[in-house]
Amino acid sequence: MTINQSGWKPTSPEAKDGEVPATFTGNRALMLEEKLIFEIGDDKTTGVDFAEGDVAGSRLGDLSRKDPIGLPGLSEPETVRHYTRLSRQNYAIDLGLFPLGSCTMKHNPRLNEKMARLPGFSDVHPLAPVDTVQGALEVIHQLAHWLVTLTGMTSVAMSPKAGAHGELCGILAIKAALEKRGEGHRKVILVPESAHGTNPATAAFAGFSVEDIPATADGRVDTAALKARLGPDVAGVMITNPNTCGLFERDLKDISDAVHAAGGYVYCDGANFNAIVGRVRPGDLGVDAMHINLHKTFSTPHGGGGPGSGPVVFSEALTPFAPLPFVEKTGEGFRLVEEENADDHHADSFGRMVAFHGQMGMFTRALTYILSHGADGLRQVAEDAVLNANYVLRSLENTLDAPFAKSGPCMHEAIFSDEGLAEGFSTIDVAKALIDEGFHPMTMYFPLVVHGAMLVEPTETESKAALDQFIGALRSVAERAKAGDASLKTAPHFAPRARLDETLAARKPVLVWKDKAA
Ligand SMILES: *Cc1c(COP(=O)(O)O)cnc(C)c1O
C-alpha cells in the first residue's frame, strides 16, 4: 500500500489505485478531526437547563448587555467530547518516549500524585494560620533539607515558580550582594554560547549586560577566554553544568575560583541536575546560586514549558540576600519567616519572588519522589540516565553526525547535527518524520553552537526495548534524509496537521476568533 502524501485530507476524494481513500468525516480511525468550539457550538445550545426566572429586571441599568454574548454553547456530552478529542492530539510522557533534550521529560510516578492529593496537602490555603499547617511546612522544610544536602549548598529559596524564575531569583541575590558591597557598578554577566536562551534573558531583565563566552571545539566553555574577560566590571557568570551539549564542565571549580578571585559570583543553571544528582555536589564546585527544576530532576509534571517550581540553592556568600519567605524549624515546630527583620538573619533579603510560599503540590510530589528513591536510588537515577543517553549516542553515531562523540561519554543527553544529510535536508525534516513514527521530536536547533542540532535526552526510566525502538525509528528517518527521500520534505503525513508556518504563528498569533460570516 502506498501512502497518500498529502497529509490529513487527501487532495482528491477519489483515491487513485493503491492510495488510501478519503473518509467522509475527515477522521482517520481514532485520529479525529476537531473544529473550533466556535464552529460547532451556538447560542441556542447549553449544558445547563434553568427554568425561566421571574427576575423583575436588570439592576445593571445602562451597563446591561444589549447584544447577544456570542459565546458558543454545547451540551455537556458534546463539551466533554470536544475537549477530550483535543486532548488526544497531545503527545504525553504517558504515551511514549519524549526525547526532548535539556527538558528531562521523565516519568511522573503515580505515588507522587497519590500523596499530592491527600487533603492535608491539596487543600491547604496560603493564608491558613501557621499552627494549622505544620505538616505542610514540614514537607517544605524536609524538601529544602534534601535540596541543600544534594547540592552541597547552604540555603534554598523554595518560592520561585520555574527554572527561569529561579534564574531571576539567583541573579537578584547576586545583584543585592554586589550592592551591599558597594559594587553595584559591576554590570556584566558572562554567558557561554551554548547557554539556554533564558540565561541571557534573565541577566538582561535584571539590568545586566550580557557577553558571550565562546565554546571550545570539544563543546565546553573556553576557560581561557572566560578568565581573560574577568575584571572589575564583571558581576558574575552563568554556566550550565552538565552543559547543553550534554557534557560535564570539568573546569567549573577552576572557573569558580577565578571568578571569585576577580570579585564575581557563579550562577549555575541546574536544569541538567538529573545527570549528576547523588554524584556531584555543585557547592563543591564553587557555585553561588543554582536553580533546580523540580519538573526535570524530581519527576513533577511538566506542562506548558515548565511551570510550578524552581527552587534556588545558595552558597554561604549569597544566603543573607535570599528571598523570603523561609520555613524555619523552631523548638515547637515550624515557622514562616515572612518579613525582613533587623534582628533576624534575613535582614538583607532582597525581597520576594511571589506572593506566597511556593507550589505545595510540586513540593509534595518532589519529596515523595526523593523519599521513595532514597539517596542511593537518586544516585542510580543519574547513572541510568547517563547510561541510556550513551546507549543512544553510540547506537547512532555511525548514522548521524555526532560532533562531540570523540569528547568521551556524554552525560544525560546525546547531541547530533544535520551534517551529512542530503543537500536541502535539515533537522526539521528528520523531526517531522519522527512524528509519523509516533515520537515527539527531539530538541531541534539548540544549542546554537551545533549546526542543525538534534538533542536527544532519553532519561533513566526508558527500557532498552523502548530505546531500541526509538533508535530504530531515528536511524530509519536519518537514512532516508541522507538518501534525499523527498517524502520527508512534506512529513508528517499521518498527523492531523502537517507543516504549519510556525514563524507566522509565533509572530502573529491569532488569539481571537472572528465569525467570518458576520
Ligand atoms: C528548562 C531549562 C531552563 C528553564 O527552566 P523552566 O523551568 O522551563 O523555566 C533553563 N535552562 C536550561 C538549560 C533548561 O533546560
The ligand as an SDF file (V2000), in Angstrom:
LIG
                    3D

 15 15  0  0  0  0  0  0  0  0999 V2000
   14.4440   24.0460   31.0890 C   0  0  0  0  0  0  0  0  0  0  0  0
   15.6470   24.8880   31.1510 C   0  0  0  0  0  0  0  0  0  0  0  0
   15.6020   26.1830   31.7010 C   0  0  0  0  0  0  0  0  0  0  0  0
   14.3140   26.8800   32.0990 C   0  0  0  0  0  0  0  0  0  0  0  0
   13.5440   26.1860   33.0090 O   0  0  0  0  0  0  0  0  0  0  0  0
   11.9460   26.3780   33.0940 P   0  0  0  0  0  0  0  0  0  0  0  0
   11.5820   25.6160   34.3100 O   0  0  0  0  0  0  0  0  0  0  0  0
   11.3920   25.8170   31.8310 O   0  0  0  0  0  0  0  0  0  0  0  0
   11.6810   27.8430   33.2280 O   0  0  0  0  0  0  0  0  0  0  0  0
   16.7840   26.8700   31.8180 C   0  0  0  0  0  0  0  0  0  0  0  0
   17.9460   26.3380   31.3950 N   0  0  0  0  0  0  0  0  0  0  0  0
   18.0220   25.1120   30.8400 C   0  0  0  0  0  0  0  0  0  0  0  0
   19.3410   24.5660   30.3990 C   0  0  0  0  0  0  0  0  0  0  0  0
   16.8720   24.3400   30.6890 C   0  0  0  0  0  0  0  0  0  0  0  0
   16.9260   23.1300   30.1260 O   0  0  0  0  0  0  0  0  0  0  0  0
  1  2  1  0
  2  3  1  0
  2 14  2  0
  3  4  1  0
  3 10  2  0
  4  5  1  0
  5  6  1  0
  6  7  2  0
  6  8  1  0
  6  9  1  0
 10 11  1  0
 11 12  2  0
 12 13  1  0
 12 14  1  0
 14 15  1  0
M  END
$$$$
